[in-house]
Amino acid sequence: MSYSHLNHYISPSSEEGLSDAWRRSLSRLGDYTAIVVRSLNLRPLEVRLHGQTADHLLVRISLPSSHLILRVSPEDDLAAYVYVMRALAGHNLPAPRIIQRDLSRALVPFAFTLESYVPGCTAGQLPDGPLLRGAGRQSGRALRRMHRITAGGAGRPTPAGRWPQQTWRAVLRQIGRRLAAPPADALVFGEAERAAVAALLDSPLLDCQQPVLIHGGFGPHAARCTSGENVHLEAFIDPGFYVGGDGIYDLACGLSAAHPATWREGLLEGYQSAGPLSEAEQRRLPALRLLASYWGACRSYMRAEPHEAARAEAIRLIADCRLQIVDCGL
């Protein structure tokens, strides 16, 4: 079988803005896929490009009785991804099943996983209505169960499985730098709003004594579902860069005003049905929603995507925090 159709050469002078690692992976994707497939002694009927995320390339390998997904990571070491998926599978939570992994870059010049194919579409692709609300409810219940799994620390593990010794507030600052690096924040928000967020990040209100497993970038795009007359949550997909911290941050991301109201209503209902929010969680939720909306508005603006709803929500929550969060120094 030929794999050359997977190779996509992109000139270094193109306007794609891709790193050398991404260009190399794309230009020789077919060659590298062939090496992986043969090393695992697979006999595929068809191999094709399945999709691409912000960090990974996905190749679908069709076998006589099933499909597999080869996840190629040109730059990320996949340590956090593997940690999340193995933890979810170990607690019978919906996730792709990792069949093989190699984070060493010894066989090919990138980390990769081979995992089960998850059918369906993301919740974000469902029509707004009962199906989307149902997807939100199921996602909320599964997310609450996910947040009962203790993580090894705040942030992300190394490929060797070790966790850096850092606080959750330090991780939140790192998230902010990744999602809303200057000058994005100054282009979307004024000086007073930026100062409010900086003060909030210094507040003990955000402290998390026991990090748990988090998705790190949760929303309708992270829930893969199948649907007909009803909807069924098949898997959580595409976790973020940081996967250990405060579970309420995931809930805050999922409740962003950028998402449809039916999704948000279902998500909160499902999350609380699996365990009501404690008093401390109720206090942290508005503050983390503020951060998620603030960073989400900046990221959407830099990607030329709609950002107005998230910006308006962040400004509203800043006003609420001035009255309700006494430790943020505003």
JOZI-V781591 format. One record per backbone hydrogen bond with DSSP energy under -0.5 kcal/mol. NH is the residue of the N-H (numbers start at 1). CO is the residue of the C=O. Records with the same first field share a line. If there is no record, write none. Layout:
NH = CO / CO
This chain:
6 = 3
7 = 4
8 = 26
14 = 11
17 = 14
23 = 19
24 = 20
25 = 21
26 = 22
27 = 23
28 = 24
29 = 26
32 = 28
33 = 29
34 = 30
35 = 31
36 = 32
37 = 33
38 = 34
39 = 35
40 = 36
41 = 38
42 = 37
45 = 62
46 = 62
48 = 60
50 = 58
51 = 58
53 = 56
57 = 72
58 = 51
59 = 70
60 = 48
61 = 59 / 68
62 = 46 / 60
63 = 61 / 66
68 = 61
69 = 115
70 = 59 / 68
71 = 69 / 113
72 = 57 / 70
73 = 111
74 = 72
82 = 78
83 = 79
84 = 80
85 = 81
86 = 82
87 = 83
88 = 84
89 = 85
90 = 86
91 = 87 / 88
92 = 89
93 = 88
96 = 236
98 = 96
99 = 97 / 114
100 = 114
102 = 112
110 = 108
111 = 73
112 = 102
113 = 71
114 = 100
115 = 69
116 = 97
117 = 67
119 = 117
121 = 225
123 = 220 / 223
124 = 220
125 = 122
126 = 123
132 = 127
133 = 129
134 = 130
135 = 131
136 = 132
137 = 133
138 = 134
139 = 135
140 = 136
141 = 137
142 = 138
143 = 139
144 = 140
145 = 141
146 = 142
147 = 143
148 = 145
149 = 146
150 = 148
151 = 211
154 = 166
155 = 244
156 = 154
158 = 162
161 = 158
164 = 156
166 = 164
171 = 167
172 = 168
173 = 169
174 = 170
175 = 171
176 = 172
177 = 173
178 = 174
179 = 175
180 = 176
184 = 181
187 = 183
188 = 184
189 = 185
194 = 190
195 = 191
196 = 192
197 = 193
198 = 194
199 = 195
200 = 196
201 = 197
202 = 198 / 199
203 = 200
206 = 203
207 = 204
212 = 245
213 = 149
214 = 243
222 = 219
223 = 220
224 = 222 / 235
225 = 121
226 = 232
228 = 230
232 = 226
234 = 224 / 232
235 = 224
236 = 94
237 = 222
240 = 215
243 = 155
244 = 155
245 = 212
247 = 245
249 = 246
250 = 246 / 247
251 = 247
252 = 248
253 = 249
254 = 250
255 = 251
256 = 253
259 = 256
264 = 260
265 = 261
266 = 262
267 = 263
268 = 264
269 = 265
270 = 266
271 = 267
272 = 268
273 = 269
274 = 270
275 = 272
282 = 278
283 = 279
284 = 280
285 = 281
286 = 282
287 = 283
288 = 284
289 = 285
290 = 286
291 = 287
292 = 288
293 = 289
294 = 290
295 = 291
296 = 292
297 = 293
298 = 294
299 = 295
300 = 296
301 = 297
302 = 298
303 = 299
304 = 301
305 = 300
311 = 307
312 = 308
313 = 309
314 = 310
315 = 311
316 = 312
317 = 313
318 = 314
319 = 315
320 = 316
321 = 317
322 = 318
323 = 319 / 320
324 = 320
325 = 321
326 = 324
328 = 325
329 = 326
